[in-house]
Structures are given as C-alpha cells and as structure tokens.
Amino acid sequence: MLDRVIDRDRRTATESILRHYRERYLTHAVLVPNARFGLYAVAKELLRPGDRVIVSAITCRTVIQALLAAGSCPVLVDIEPATGNIDVGRLSNALLGTARAIVTTNLYGNPDSVLDLKHIADSRGLMLIEDCAHVLHTTVDGRPVGSVGDVSVFSFKKHFDEPGGAISLRNGDAARRVQARVAAETFPPTASEERSRYLQFLVARCTSSSVAAHLSAVYTGLHRGPATRNGARSNDVVASAPPDIPPSLPLPTTAALLRVAAFLSRWEYLVCDRNAAARQLIANCPLELKKSHHTQEVCYLVVPFFSSRRDSIVAAMKQRGIPTHFLYSPPMNEVFAELASAWRLDTDRIGHWCRNILPIGLRFSRQYLEAIRSLS
C-alpha cells in the first residue's frame, strides 16, 4: 500500500516539476540527478567528441569536468569585469568559426548577455547551452534566463538544498536523446530508501526535524538490506569512469521531488525574499553593474560583492563561523592550467576579478556588511 502511494506521489511531483520547466522555459524537460550530470548528458548526446565549447574563464570546475567527461573540448574565453560572465565583445571570428557550442555562466545569478549570445550563436550555427545552476527565475529584458538558448540546465541543490536538477530543451528529438542518456546512466532510489525518506517527509510535516530524522533512522535500521542494482553493490567503483562523473547516479527520492515541487509552486516569494535581502548589499557594492541593474530582474544565488579587502573579510567571517560560498580560483589552478595556457586570455583581468570578488550568502548579509564597514 505504501509503495503504491509513493509511486503515485512520485509521478505527480515529477510531472509538476517538469511542467513548471516546460511552461516557463523551453518546450521539453528532463529530470536529472544533478546539474553537472545534466550538462554532461547534453554534451554527450548533442555534441560530437572533440567539439569545441566556449566557456567563461571563471566558472565552477564541474562545468569543465562535465564537458571533458563527455568528450568535448572547453575553450576558456575572457570575462566581463563587472560580472565574471563571457565578454561578448572579445569573441573573435576565428574562435567562433571553430566552435560548436557556447555555455553561458550566469555567475551567482548575474545574467549573461544572453540575447547577444543567442544572436551570435544563431548567425554561426552554434548551440547555445544556458547553465542556469546559479539562476532562480532571473530575467533579461523581460525574458526568463533559460528560455533563450537551445538547452538550459538547472540545479535543485543550490537553491532548494535538494538533490536533482532539470534540463529544458527546445527540440523534441534532442530531448528524447538526452532522456535516453539519462535513463541509461541513472537508477531509481531503492524501495527501502524511498520508504524511509517518504516517512521522514510525512513526519516532518507535523513534528520537529530531529524527531523525523530519528524515526527515519529507526525505520532504516529495521529494513536495511544490500542496496543493489544489476547485481552490483551501489558503492562499487568502475575504474574507467571519467573524472568526477560517476558511471551511474541515483535519481532523487520521491520525498525530495515533493519538496522541490512545493518550492517551485511558491517561487515568487523566494525571488522577493532574496531580492529584498540583496538590496542593501547591492547599494554598498562598487561594481557598476550593481548600481545600474534593475534588482527585480535578478535573483541572486549569492551577491557578488567586490572588495580589495576580500581576504580580510573572509578571515573575519571564518572567525565568526560564517561560511563563504562559491569562491572560484583563477583558471591558472590545477583544474584549468592546461586549458588556460591553450587559449589567449587576459589573465591579469581574470586574476584581479578572482582576488577581489566576494560571493555573500544572503542569510548572512547583515554580518558581512558589519565586517565590511569595520574594515573600511
């Protein structure tokens, strides 16, 4: 009986999530274990091995790793000093002539010049992939970021603290190919995990999270069994797996999907709350983009604050036990070293931006502003 209820709720939650992405972004949608796998599946199915893919030099290392795992060749390009995103004015004809796709950045929720990138991609026959992992209903000129390109990849983890993500696609055949790739390289949660997480979800509705976690642990202990798939234990390691892309990943549990569906049903409130928390930080930030941007069009993951005292502020926050999120190193580190040397980059501009940008979590905006003012 419980399994039938879980199956029903899984179908309902999945359809609610996919319908949200189909209606707001592109015509088709696919559920994925996480945004990194989503980007990998898109590149694996829709690009050819060795295809060059234009990427901002400042990006999460997992973007580079997903492209490499899919057999693509990331091409790092220069950044806009105000955003860390791709500097459209520096995309040369020679570079565009050899590329097959462009991956946007939308760093920290700051939208790329996506309409300009779309015009370039269309004129050159390139695929435009919007990386929307940092985006929560951000818009550009009234158009939602994620609805402009050919494919968009979204993350549940970064905004809702839940596993999973979604891919939105313009073309039906591309969607079917990506869905087949996802089906081939993922597996559903075990029945035991589904029951445990679902019961914890139900209990959490009417009691404290600590009690829910305890009851879930008791249930799991009583029903524990070897988690298997195709006769192999779930923690088996396949030596030939590409770096940081496991050979197979579990899809989110029904409980996680129900929570994501609930978040998406009230995203307007999330956007309003984040923008309200960001306004004071933006007013104190010297980046010109922050002074001129219509804040109602941007929903930040974290607010990128520019300060020459960045390291001092980070140290002050660590002393208070307050975390710093999403600090990205220059492309000269161990991940990007070979790639950075392969393309001509303005390393001074990139290094300056990385050394001075401070992504501030909106939950801690007041404490950060106090530290910033005390060190000024």
Helices and strands as residue ranges (DSSP letters): H 2-24, E 28-32, H 35-46, E 52-56, H 61-69, E 73-77, G 88-90, H 93-98, E 99-103, G 107-109, H 114-124, E 127-132, E 139-140, E 143-144, E 151-155, H 157-160, E 165-169, H 172-185, E 186-187, H 191-204, H 209-222, E 228-229, E 232-233, E 249-250, H 254-265, H 267-283, H 288-292, G 295-297, E 303-306, H 310-319, H 337-342, H 347-356, E 357-360, G 362-364, H 365-375
